[in-house]
Amino acid sequence: MPTNPQTCVILDCYTVEPSGLGVPPYLSTYSRTAYQALATAHPGAAVAYLTIDDVRWTLNGGRAFTEPPLSDPLTYSATVNREQTLELLADAEVTVVIGGDAVPSVHLQAVNGSTDEIARALACTRGRRVLLGPLGSYVLDNPAAYGGLFDAVHTHTVTSGNLLLGSRQAALYEQLAADRLPLDGLISQLAWTPVAEVELYRGCTRRRFCDFCNEPVKAAQVAFRSVDDVLAEVATLYSAGVRHFRLGQQTCFFSYAHRDPVVIESLLAGIRQTAPELEVLHIDNADPLAVASPAGAKIAGLVTRYCSEGNCAPMGIESFDPVVIEANTLTCTPKILQRAIEHVNTVGAEMGPGGLPMLLPGLNLIYGLPGETHRTHYENLAGLTGILDAGLMCHRINVRKARAYPGTPLAALNDLQPPPSAEHFATWNADIAHVFDAPMKKRVYPTGQRIAGTHAFFVNDLGTWHRRLGSYSIQIIDPDQAWPLYAPSDMVVTGHGPRFLYGRPQERVGDAAA
C-alpha cells in the first residue's frame, strides 16, 4: 500500500478476553471498528493494517527468528504491508494500537505484543497515538507505568466521533453502525484467511457476577444487538470475502435475546441466507446454566442445525471445588454442568460429513481463585473423571491461571496469599491433560478416523501441524514432516497427545496399507 500525507495505521498487537479472541487467524471486532472509525474520520486517507509481527520482522532487519522450514511464532502473522512497516508508521497521522490480554494465553502461531514492543513501534511514529482494547484498562489503572505512551485511550470501543478523545465506556451499537463502511480495504491487507469474531451483545445476563470476570466491567448493563444489525455486519464481512464466522464476542451465545429460541433461530437462519457460501459458522462461550435449561436444549439443536461441524460450546465450570464456587460467586455446580453437557451431546455428538462432531462442549477451569487449597485440585480431577465415567463427550478443556482485571472484585484483593496453584500449576495442568484430556481425545477422535479438509498451518520440531479454521479447532501433527503452509490434506488419526492428535495424510495411509 503506497503511503501519502493522509495515512492512518492500525497496529494490531492482538487481544485475548474471556468473551473474545483477536489472535490471527481470528479478526477481532476491535480491528474492524478501528478501521471503520479511521476511514470515517479521515475520508480519503489510506488506512493501513499492520501486525506486531510485521514490526518484529522489520526491526530484526527483515528476517525471521527461526530458519525455514520451521515456522516462527514471533513473525508468523504477516500482512501485505510488511516491507513498508517503518514508512507507514512514520507517515501516519493517527496510529491505533490494538492490544491487551484480559486472560493469560499461549498460542502456537502467535505471541501478543508486549508493552516494550509497542513502545519500540511507536518510537517510529510522528502522529497521534491511540490505544484500543483490554490494555486500555491497565493503562488507565496505572498511567505512570506507561509513561505517556498514548495520546488517547479507549478501553472497549472506538468511533469516528471520539477517536482522539478516548473513552472508558462502550459506544452504543447505533454509533458503531453509523461508522459501518465496506471492509474490502481491510480484508485485502491480510496475509491469512480470517475468522471474523462477531459480537451479539455486551454485559452478562447472570444476576450475580463471577468475581474475576471483566465483562461486567466492560458493560454494567446487558445490551443486545438486534438481529438486523448483526446481519448487516455479516453482510459487510461477506461482501469483503470473509467466509468464516464465529459468534464469539459475548459471555454466552445461548443467552442472546434472553435465551429466546425464536430470535436465535432467526439470527442463525438469517446468517445462512446472508452468507450462503460461508464455510464456517461457529459459536463460542456458553453459560452452563443457560445450556442446562429447557430453552438451552432447544438452542443446542438450532446450533447443530444451522452451524458447521467441528463446533465447540465452551462452558465455564471454573472449579469443581464447592469452597471456591462459594468464595467467587460462581453459580454453576457439577450437577448443572453435567446436565448441560448432556443437552449438547444429545444433539451435537453426531459426526459431520468431514469427520468432526457437529457440536461438543468445551470445559474451562481456572486455578488461583480465592478459596483454593490442595483439595481444589482433587475436586477438579474427581469432577472430570465423573464426566468420563458418564460416557459423555467434550471437545477440549482449557486450564488457566486467574488474572486480576482492573475493576473486578478479584483485582481489589491485592494482598491475597499466593494460592497452592502458584507453585503447582504446571503439574496440576499436566494431571488434567493425562487424566481427562488424553482419554477424551481417544473417545472423540479414535484411531483411524478421517478428518477431511485440513490445512498445514505451522511447522516446528514436532512436525507439521494441521487444522481446519474454526472455534478451538482440533490440531493434528504429522510427525517429523515439513509441509508447505496452507497445503490442504485429509488426515487420518494415528495417535493421541494430551492436547492434540497425531495423524497422516490419507494417501500415505493408503500407500502403507497397500
N, C-alpha and C positions, 0 to 999 in steps of 0.2 A: 504494500500500500504506500503510494508516494506521500511524502509529508508536505505540509504547506503551513502558512501562518495561522490557519484555523484548524488546528489539530487538537483533538481530545483523546485521552488514553484511559482505558480500563486495565488495571494491573490486577489480575486475579491470583491471589495467594491462597485460595481455596478455603472453604468453610466446612465445619462439621458441627452439627447440632443434634439433639435428640429428635427433632422434628424435621430434619433436612440434611441433605448431603450435597456438597458443592465441590467434590473432587473429581477430576476427569476420570471416566467419560461422562459423569453427571454434569449438567449445565444448570447452575443454581438460578433461583429466582433473583438473587442479588445481581448477577451478571446481566440479566435481561433488563431489569428495571434501571440499572445504571446506564446501559446502552440507550434505552429509550429516553431517559431523563436528559442525558447529554445531547442526543440528537434533537430533542425538542427545544432545549435551552439554547443550543448553538446551531441553528438551521444552516445547512450548507457545509458545516465542518466535517472533516474526516474523523470518525470515531474508531480508533484502533484498539483492538483487543490483544493484550499480551498476558502471558502467564509468568509466574515466578520462575518456571523452568526456562523460559526464554532469557530471563535476566541471568540465571546461573550459567547458562551456556555462554552467553556473551561475556560475562565478567571472568569466565575461565578461558578467555582467548578463543572462543568459538570452538571449544572442544567439550566432549562429554567427560565424565569422571570415570568411566569404565571403557574397556576395549571391546569392540564387536567380536563375536555375535551377542555378547551379554547386553542386556538392557540396563539402562541407567535410571534408577528411581529419582535421581536429582534433576534430570533433564529430559524425562520421558515425554512430558505433555507439551509439545511444541505448538506454535501457531505458524501461520504463513508469514508472520511478521518478524520471525526470529532474527534475521540478519539486519533488521532496521531498528532493533530494540533501543539502542542508545540515542539514535537520531529522533525516534518518536518521543521518547521521554523528554529529551532536551527541548523539542519544539512544542510540547503540549501546553495549551492554555490552562487546561484542567486535567489532573490525573486523579482518577477514582481508584483507590486501593480497596480491594475486597479481601477480607480475611478474618480469621479467628476460629478457634476451637472452643465450643461450649462444653464439649466432652472430649476426653482423650481418644486418639485414634491412630491406627497404624495401617498404612495401605501399601500393597506390594509395589504399585507403579507410580506412587506419588508421595511427596513429602510437603506438608503445608509450609508456607513461608514463615520464617521466624522474624521477630522484630528487628534483629540485626540485618537480615537480608532485605527487609522492607526499607530500612534506613539507607542501605547502600544504593538501592534502586532510586530512592527519592533524592539522593545526593546528585543524581544526574538530571533532575528536573529544575525548571525555572518558573513554572506556573503554579497555580493554586493546587493544593494537595488535600484531597478529601478522603476520609475513611468511611467505609460501609461494611457492616457485618458484626458478628459477635465480639470481635476485638474492640469495637467501639465502647462496649460496656466496661471493659477492663481499663481502657484509656480514660474514660470519664471518672472511673472509680479512683484512679491514681494517676492524674495527669502529669505529675512531676517525673514519674518514671519514664515518660515518653518524650520529654524534653521539647515540646512544641513541634513535634514531627508533622502534625496535621493542622491545616487551617480550618477545617470543619469536620465534625464527626457525626455520623448517622448510625445509630445502633440497630435499626430494624429495616427501614426503607428509605428510599430517596426519590424525590420528584424533581421536575424541572423548576418548580417554584421555590424549593428550599435547598437546591443543590449546594450553594456556597454558604448556607446559613447553619447547617447541621440540624439534627433532630433527635429527640430522645423517645419519641412515641411513633408507632407505625402510622403511616398515612392511611386515610380512608381508601377503600378499594376503588371508589369512584375517582379519586385523584390519580391513582395508578392507571386506571383505564383511560383517563384523559391523555396520558402520555403514550398510549399504545401506538406504536408505529410498526411497519414491516421489519422483520428481523433478518432478512436475507443478508444484509451487510454484516451482521454479527456472525451468523452461522457459516458464511463463506470463509471466515478467517480461521476457523478451527481446523486442526490437522487430524482430527479424530471424529468418529461418528458419535454424536452426543445422545445422551439420555436426558430428556428435559424434565426437571423437577417441577411439578405443578401444585400450587397451594390451593387448598379448598377452604380453609378458614384459619383463624388465629385464636389463641386462647385455649383453655382446657374446659371441657364440659363437666368435669368432676366437681362435686360440691366441696371436697377437701383436696387440697393440692399436695402432691408429694414435696417434701422439704427441699429436695435437691434440684427440682426441675426449673428450667429457665423460661418455660412457656408462659406461666402467669406473669413473669417479669416483662416479657415482650408485649403481652396484652392482658390486662386485668379482666376484661370482659370478652366473652366469646363473640366473634364476628364472622358469620358465614358469608362466603361469596355466593352470588346467585348462579344457578346452572348456566344461564345465558352468558354471564361474564366469564366463567371457566371455559365454555365452548368457544367464545370469541378469542381467548388466548390460545387455545388449542388450534384454532383455525389459522392464527398468525404464525404459530410454530410450524404447522403442517405446510403452509404455503412457502415457508423458507426451506423446506426439505427435511424437516425433522420427522422421523418415523418411529421413534422410541420414546415412550412417555411413562412417567412414574408419578402417581398421585401420592406424593410423599411429604409435602412440606406442612404437616399438621400433626397433632398429637395422636389422632385416631381416625382412620378412614371410616370405620363403622359408625362413628358418632356424627358424621356430617349430616346436617339438617335434622339433628336430634334423633338419629337412628331411623329415619323415615325411609322404608324400603322403596316407596313410590318415587320419591325425589331421587334417591340413589340410582334407581333403575333409569330414570330419565337422564341422569348425568352420564352413566356408562353407555347407554344406547346412543345418546347424543354424540359422545366422543367417537363411537364406531361410525356414525353417519358422517360426522365432520371430517374424520381422518380414515377414510375407507380402506386405505392400503397401509395402515400402520403395521409395524412388525412386532412391537412390544407395547402392551398396556398392563402395567403392574401397579400395585399399591405399596404402601409402607406401613407405618405404625398402626397397631390395633390394640386398643384397651381391652384386656381380657374380660372386664366386667361387661363391656358392650357386646363382645363376641359371645359371651355366655348367655346373654339374654335371648328371649324368644325372637326378637327382631334380628339379633345377631345371626341366628341360624339362617334366616331368610336372606340377609345381606351376603353371607358367605356363599349362598347359592347363586346370587346375582354376580358376585365377583368371578366365580367359576364359569358362569355362562358367558360373560362379556369380555373378560380379560384373557390374556395369553398365558400359555403354560409356563411352568417354572416360577410361578408367583409365590411370594412369601408375605405372611402377615405376622410381623414381629410383635410379640407380646411381652410387656414388662412385668414379670413377676417380681423382679429386682432382688427379692430374697425370700427364701422359704422359712426363715427363722421368725417365729411369732414375736420375739422381742424386738427385732429390727423392724418388722412390719408396724408394730405399735409405736416405736420411737420416731418413725419417719413419716407418719400419717399415710402409710401405704394402705391401699384398700383391697388389693387382690389377695386372696388366700389360695393355698394349694388346691382346695376343692373347686373353687371357681375357675382356676386355671385349667384343671383337667376337663371341666365341662366345656370350656372354650375350645380346647384342643379337639375334643370330640366333635363339636359342631363343625369345625373346619375339616377334620378328617372325613366326616360323613359325606361331604360333597366334593372335597378337593383332592382326595388321595388318588383318584383315578389318573392313570398315566395318559399324558397327551401324545399326539402323533410323533413328536420329536424325541420322546424318551424321558420327559420330565413330568412329575406330578403337576396337576393343574394348579393346586393351591395347598400349601402346607404352612403351619405356624412356625415362626421362629421364636426363640426364647432369649430374653435379656436378663442378665444378672449383674448386680453392682456390689462390689466389695468396698469397704471403707466407710460405710454409713454409721451414724451414731447407734449405739447398742450392740455393735458387732463384738463377738467373742469367738473363741475357737469352736464353740458349739455351732456357730453360724455355718461354718463350712460343712460340718456333719449334716445339719438340716438341709443344706443345699444338695449334697450328694444323695441323701435319702429321698428328697423330693424328686430329683431327676431319675433316680432308679425306679421310683414308683411309676413314672411316665413310661419308662422302658418296659417294666413288668406288665403294664396295662395293654401292651401291644400297639401303642399309638405311634404316629409318625411325625417327625419335626424336620424342618429344612436345615436349620442351623441354630447354634447358640452363640450369643455374644456376651463375653465376660469382660467387664471393665472396672476400673477404679472410679470412685466418686470424685468429681471435681466441683469445687465450690464456685458457682457462678455469681457475680455481683448482684445483690438484690434478693437472693434466695435466703430462706431460713438457715440453710446449711452454711452459707457464707458468713452469717452472723456468729457462728460458733468458732471463733478464731483460735481458741485455746484448748481445743479438744486434745486429749491424749491420743497419740498415734494408735490406730486400731491394729489388731493382730495381722491383718492383711498387708499392712505396710511392710512387714518382714516376709510374709509367706505368700504373697500374691502369685508369684511365678509358679511355685509348687502347687498351690491350690488350683490355679488355672490349668496346669498340666493334669491334675487329678480329674478335673471335669472333662478335659479333652479325651482322656483314655477310658474313663468310666462311662461317660454318656455319649460324647460326640462321635467317637470312632464306631461303637456298635450301632448307633443310629444311622451313620453313613452306610454301613453294610446292609441295614434293613431297607433303606430308601433307595439305594443305588447298588444293587447286588452285582457281583462279578458277572461279566458277560453282557450287562445291559448296554444297549446302544444309545448314545446321546448325539443326536444329529444337529447340524447347523452351528457348530462351534467355530471359533477362530483363534489363532495364536495371538497372544497379546503381551507376553513377557517371557524373556529368557534369562535364567540365572543358573547357578551352579547345580541346581537340581534337574534342570532340563527346561523344556518349553511348556509354559502354562497356557491352557486353552479354556475358553468360556464362551457363553453367549452373553450378549448385552441384556441387562435386566437387573432386577432388585436382588441384591445378595446372591449373584449368580454362582452356581456351583463351579469350582475350579478343578481342572483335570491336568495333571502333569504327565507329559510324555518324557520319561526319564532319559537323561543323557543325550537329548536331541536338541538341535538348534534350528527351529523353523523360522522362515521369514515372517515378520509381524503381519498380522491380519490374514495370513493364509488360512483358507477355510478347510474344514475337515468334519467327518463324522467319527466320533470317538467311541471306543468300546472299553468299558471299565475292566481293569485288570487287578486293581488292588485299592486299598483304603488307607489314608493317613488320618490323623485326628481332625484336621481342618480341611482336607481336600481329598480328591481321588487320584489314583493313577490310571492311565489309560493308554491305548494305542490307536492309531487311525484304523478304521475298519478295513481298509485294503491290506494293511500289514497283518492284521489278524487273519484275514482270509488267506493271505500268502502262506502264513505259518501253518494254517490248518491243512492247506493243500500239500 
